[in-house]
Amino acid sequence: MRYNRSNLDKKVLLQLYKGMLKPRMIEEKMLVLLRQGKISKWFSGIGQEAVSVGVTQALKEDEYILDAPQSGGVYL
């Protein structure tokens, strides 16, 4: 499968990347805190960042979504 980005400009691609990076960084930090015993539970969503970002970027003004514990990226 080949990815064709010809219809997306660099600004949009950068926005999507940043949208995926922030939840990943939070996920990684929360897992460190979990392993250190500083928090008691964390439902990891690592690997699902693109789903949250893609869905929220595609929403129209009058649409909404329902989330799951692993979809913290939706809020960011």
C-alpha positions in Angstrom: 0.0 0.0 0.0 1.4 3.4 -1.0 0.4 6.6 0.8 -0.5 9.5 -1.5 -0.2 12.8 0.2 -0.4 15.0 -2.9 -3.8 16.4 -1.8 -2.5 17.5 1.6 -0.2 20.5 2.1 2.7 20.5 4.5 0.9 22.6 7.0 -1.9 20.1 7.3 0.5 17.2 7.6 2.5 19.0 10.3 -0.8 19.7 12.2 -1.7 16.0 12.0 1.8 15.0 13.2 1.7 17.4 16.2 -1.8 16.1 17.0 -0.4 12.6 17.2 2.8 13.5 19.0 1.2 15.2 22.1 -1.0 12.3 23.1 1.9 9.9 22.6 4.1 12.0 24.9 1.4 12.0 27.5 1.0 8.2 27.2 4.7 7.6 27.7 4.8 9.9 30.7 1.8 8.2 32.3 3.3 4.8 31.8 6.5 5.9 33.6 4.4 7.2 36.4 2.5 4.0 36.6 5.7 1.9 36.7 7.0 4.2 39.5 3.8 3.6 41.5 2.9 7.3 41.4 -0.5 6.5 39.8 -2.6 3.4 40.3 -4.2 2.9 36.9 -3.7 4.0 33.3 -5.5 2.6 30.2 -2.8 2.9 27.6 -3.8 4.0 24.1 -0.3 3.8 22.6 -0.5 3.1 18.9 -4.0 4.5 18.6 -3.1 8.2 18.3 -3.7 8.4 14.6 -7.3 7.1 15.1 -8.1 9.9 17.5 -6.5 12.6 15.5 -7.9 11.5 12.2 -11.5 11.2 13.5 -11.4 14.6 15.2 -9.9 16.3 12.2 -12.6 14.9 10.0 -15.5 16.0 12.2 -17.9 18.6 10.9 -19.3 21.4 13.1 -22.5 19.6 13.9 -21.0 16.2 14.6 -19.7 14.6 17.8 -18.1 11.4 18.9 -18.2 9.1 21.9 -14.9 7.9 23.2 -13.3 5.1 25.2 -10.7 5.2 27.9 -7.8 4.7 25.4 -8.8 7.7 23.3 -7.3 10.5 25.3 -6.0 12.0 22.0 -9.6 13.0 21.2 -9.5 15.6 23.9 -6.2 17.0 22.9 
